[in-house]
Amino acid sequence: MNQFLSDLVKKYLPEKHGATASYIPELAKADPDQFAIAVVTCDGKVYQAGNTDHKFTLQSASKPFVYGMALEEHGREFMRSRVGVEPSGEAFNSIVELERHTHRPYNPMINSGAIAVSSFIKDSKNIKRLDRVLGLFSDYTGHAVTVDEAVFLSEKKTAHRNRSIAHLLRHFEIIGDDIEESLDLYFKQCSILVNTTDLATMAATLANGGVQPNSKKVLVKKDHVPDILSLMFTCGMYDSAGEWAYTVGLPAKSGVSGGLLTVVPGKMGIATYSPLIDQQGHSVRGVHAVRDLVTHFNLNMFAN
Ligand code: GLN
């Protein structure tokens, strides 16, 4: 496996299509030649190639995990009453992404849904909402995580679109009055730093029914794992979710910083990092590499 992963890095490093995300100015500075792949199996074995220590921000790769946290806290009924489960067929940051009659965001993988989900994570008796989210990702990765303040501030300053989405959500009473605080939480969860092996471990936890492969801690109830994975499958890749389903056949989630996580239920988590992204916001090298890996090892859910 390690050899196969190194061959993939060699094969796709010369691929120069795509561009670093520029609407968050700080992300535009990423080194375009970074490329790493990691696989973590449900029993915790790690395979990797490329610079898997290099850190990047989670961005939208945070969305399935915070959705899981909100599900644990508020239950499926409440979450479904506020956020839908339909693919929108629109870009991740679309403003036209509230359902016509209910005004719910279509799903929690696009920004409107994810901003709503973050607004449902509140301070607990002793722990601030941000610390709760940092604690969640520390549990998933197995070590303390921090926010990249420069990326956070860069997004906060330029987030006119996300701010308008949040106000629309407030208008339709999907979220409450703590609009700026909820946006801050959302921008901060997006700015949490991980490396490629961390991201694969997070994916492996979902592959493993919610149990972190190393600590054996239950991070999300087994019952809620299919809720998360089905949404990653139908909505995780936004307006190319159909193409992804057709060619890869696995739940996945990308982030505009260049991270991509893919879950092979019952088997493993796969993660890639490379910051050149395509029109839909997915890492170009990552998509190629995961597609090759899944084909080579016959991991497509529907082929098994
Ligand atoms: N923080 C980013 C945003 O809200 C996340 C988008 C993404 O990764 N697709 O625009």
Boltz pocket constraint, residues with backbone or C-beta under 6 A from the ligand:
constraints:
  - pocket:
      binder: B
      contacts: [[A, 58], [A, 59], [A, 60], [A, 61], [A, 92], [A, 93], [A, 111], [A, 155], [A, 162], [A, 186], [A, 187], [A, 190], [A, 254], [A, 255], [A, 256], [A, 257], [A, 280], [A, 281]]
      max_distance: 6.0
